[in-house]
């Protein structure tokens, strides 16, 4: 099962659309995971129409229309792997311990908010992934997203993808 992980897209506030290479990956994925801060419902509709399966939550920049359609925390079991998606996890210091306590029955937690890519594992085995942002890199050197593969209840091939800088 092929996954695309994204967050903090901020369309159309920070970009008019997602970058073409990301759309290509979305079209090929079995599951798209979005960890909030969509900003406009039009991207939710576009992703829902183009992805085989969408697992998503709302973020702090998402208004009533998005909050009416998305949960604060999304849960799914994919090929035996227990996944949760949430926008905010708090400050980086102590994140693994906090998230392990908050999500004791989850194997993988996808989150966003900081726009900073993150890939760590808590002492209890919880994998924490933040794909960064494909449209608003803030102080990061690149716009980013992640891909991964699930097979037999295990996560494999987690890859951080760096997008080329958009033309001026």
C-alpha positions as CSV (number, residue, x, y, z in Angstrom):
1,X,0.0,0.0,0.0
2,X,1.5,3.3,-1.1
3,X,1.0,6.4,1.0
4,X,1.5,10.1,0.4
5,X,1.7,12.3,3.5
6,X,1.1,16.0,3.4
7,X,0.3,18.8,5.7
8,X,0.1,22.6,5.9
9,X,-0.9,23.1,2.3
10,X,-2.5,26.5,2.9
11,X,-4.1,26.6,-0.6
12,X,-4.9,29.2,-1.9
13,X,-3.4,31.4,0.8
14,X,0.3,30.4,0.3
15,X,0.1,28.8,-3.2
16,X,-2.6,28.6,-5.9
17,X,-2.3,24.8,-6.1
18,X,-0.1,21.9,-5.0
19,X,3.1,21.4,-7.0
20,X,2.7,19.1,-10.1
21,X,5.2,16.4,-8.8
22,X,3.0,16.1,-5.7
23,X,-0.2,15.7,-7.7
24,X,1.5,13.0,-9.7
25,X,2.4,11.1,-6.5
26,X,-1.2,11.6,-5.2
27,X,-2.5,10.1,-8.4
28,X,-0.3,7.0,-7.9
29,X,-0.9,6.5,-4.2
30,X,-3.3,4.1,-2.6
31,X,-3.8,6.4,0.4
32,X,-3.3,10.2,0.9
33,X,-2.9,11.5,4.5
34,X,-3.3,15.2,5.1
35,X,-2.5,16.6,8.6
36,X,-4.5,19.8,8.4
37,X,-4.2,23.5,7.5
38,X,-6.0,23.2,4.2
39,X,-7.3,26.8,4.5
40,X,-10.0,26.3,1.7
41,X,-12.4,23.5,1.1
42,X,-11.6,23.4,-2.6
43,X,-8.4,21.4,-2.0
44,X,-10.3,18.9,0.2
45,X,-12.7,18.4,-2.7
46,X,-9.9,18.0,-5.2
47,X,-8.0,15.5,-3.1
48,X,-11.1,13.5,-2.4
49,X,-11.8,13.3,-6.1
50,X,-8.3,12.3,-7.1
51,X,-7.1,10.0,-4.3
52,X,-8.2,6.4,-3.9
53,X,-8.5,7.0,-0.1
54,X,-8.1,10.2,1.9
55,X,-7.4,10.2,5.7
56,X,-7.4,13.7,7.0
57,X,-8.0,16.1,9.9
58,X,-8.4,19.9,10.2
59,X,-5.8,22.3,11.4
60,X,-5.8,25.6,13.3
61,X,-6.1,27.7,10.1
62,X,-9.2,25.8,8.9
63,X,-12.6,27.4,9.2
64,X,-16.1,26.1,9.9
65,X,-16.6,24.5,6.4
66,X,-13.5,22.3,6.8
67,X,-14.2,21.6,10.5
68,X,-17.7,20.4,9.6
69,X,-16.2,17.8,7.2
70,X,-13.0,16.7,9.0
71,X,-12.3,15.5,12.5
72,X,-9.7,17.0,14.9
73,X,-8.1,13.5,15.0
74,X,-8.5,11.0,12.2
75,X,-7.9,7.3,12.8
76,X,-7.5,4.4,10.4
77,X,-6.2,0.9,10.3
78,X,-4.3,0.2,7.1
79,X,-3.2,-3.4,6.4
80,X,-3.1,-3.9,10.2
81,X,-1.1,-0.7,10.9
82,X,-2.9,1.7,13.3
83,X,-2.6,5.3,12.1
84,X,-3.7,8.6,13.7
85,X,-3.6,12.0,12.1
86,X,-3.6,15.2,14.1
87,X,-2.5,18.7,13.3
88,X,-0.8,19.9,16.4
89,X,1.4,18.0,18.9
90,X,2.9,20.9,20.8
91,X,6.5,21.9,21.2
92,X,9.3,19.6,19.9
93,X,10.8,19.1,23.4
94,X,9.2,16.0,24.9
95,X,7.0,15.3,21.8
96,X,7.7,11.6,21.7
97,X,6.8,11.1,25.3
98,X,3.7,13.3,25.1
99,X,2.4,11.6,21.9
100,X,3.1,8.1,23.2
101,X,1.0,8.8,26.3
102,X,-1.8,10.5,24.2
103,X,-1.9,7.8,21.5
104,X,-1.0,4.5,23.3
105,X,-2.8,2.2,20.8
106,X,-1.4,3.8,17.6
107,X,1.6,2.6,15.5
108,X,2.1,5.8,13.4
109,X,1.1,9.4,14.1
110,X,1.2,11.9,11.3
111,X,1.1,15.5,12.3
112,X,1.8,19.0,11.0
113,X,1.6,22.6,12.2
114,X,5.3,23.4,12.4
115,X,6.1,23.0,8.7
116,X,9.3,21.3,9.9
117,X,9.8,17.7,8.7
118,X,10.1,15.2,11.5
119,X,10.7,11.5,11.7
120,X,11.3,9.9,15.1
121,X,10.2,6.9,17.1
122,X,9.0,7.1,20.7
123,X,10.3,4.6,23.3
124,X,7.0,2.6,23.0
125,X,7.5,2.2,19.3
126,X,5.1,5.0,18.1
127,X,6.5,6.4,14.8
128,X,6.0,10.2,14.6
129,X,6.0,11.8,11.1
130,X,5.6,15.4,10.0
131,X,5.9,15.8,6.2
132,X,6.6,19.5,6.4
133,X,4.8,21.7,3.9
134,X,4.7,21.4,0.1
135,X,3.7,25.1,-0.3
136,X,5.0,27.1,2.7
137,X,8.5,26.2,3.8
138,X,8.8,29.0,6.3
139,X,12.4,28.8,7.6
140,X,13.1,25.4,6.0
141,X,15.4,25.1,3.0
142,X,12.8,23.2,0.9
143,X,9.1,22.6,0.4
144,X,8.5,19.0,1.4
145,X,6.1,16.0,1.6
146,X,6.6,12.3,2.5
147,X,5.8,9.0,1.0
148,X,5.8,5.6,2.7
149,X,4.7,2.0,2.1
150,X,2.7,-0.3,4.3
151,X,3.0,-4.1,4.1
152,X,1.9,-6.7,6.6
153,X,1.1,-4.1,9.4
154,X,4.5,-2.5,9.1
155,X,5.7,0.9,7.7
156,X,8.5,0.8,5.2
157,X,10.4,3.2,2.9
158,X,9.5,6.4,4.6
159,X,11.0,9.1,2.3
160,X,11.1,12.9,2.7
161,X,10.7,14.5,-0.8
162,X,12.1,17.9,-1.4
163,X,10.3,19.9,-4.1
164,X,12.1,22.3,-6.5
165,X,11.7,25.9,-5.7
166,X,8.8,27.5,-7.7
167,X,9.7,29.9,-10.5
168,X,9.6,33.6,-9.5
